[in-house]
Structure formats: C-alpha cells, structure tokens
Amino acid sequence: MLKKYGPDLKRPYADLLDGPIRELRVQFARDEVRSLYFFADTVIVFTHGFIKKTNKVPLGEIERAKRIMADWRRRNL
C-alpha cells in the first residue's frame, strides 16, 4: 500500500510524525510494529523499526530516525 499510495497513505496504515519522518503501522500478532521512514524524491527510505509499547511514538525513536535520515542524506545527496 505504501508503494501504491506513497505520501498519500493515511491512517490507519501510516502517519506523519515530525517533519519528513513518518511511521508505517502494522499489527503483528498482539504487537503494534512501527517502521519509521522518509521520502527522498521517489525513494522510500526506512530508518528503523520497533515494537510500540506506549500510546505515542517515543521521542527517542523519532530523534533516532532524524539522525539516520541526516546521515543518509549526507551520504546520498
């Protein structure tokens, strides 16, 4: 669905978190799995994933995604 709808994919499948950082939301058994990603032109770059255990995505996970994004952009743009 992410490939098909790209940035237009909305809840409950995806959500915008902070700036360009987005989350892909997947239910796996009893766990809520989140994969954080961003778009770089027509490429979807996944930063990392985790099992969500709180109501909100922890700020540390968003900050981690931002650091990974900055590193990716330094090396690829």
Summary of the structure (lengths in Angstrom):
residues: 77
radius of gyration: 12.3
end to end distance: 26.4
largest distance: 38.8
contacts: 186
relative contact order: 0.18
helix: 32%
strand: 43%
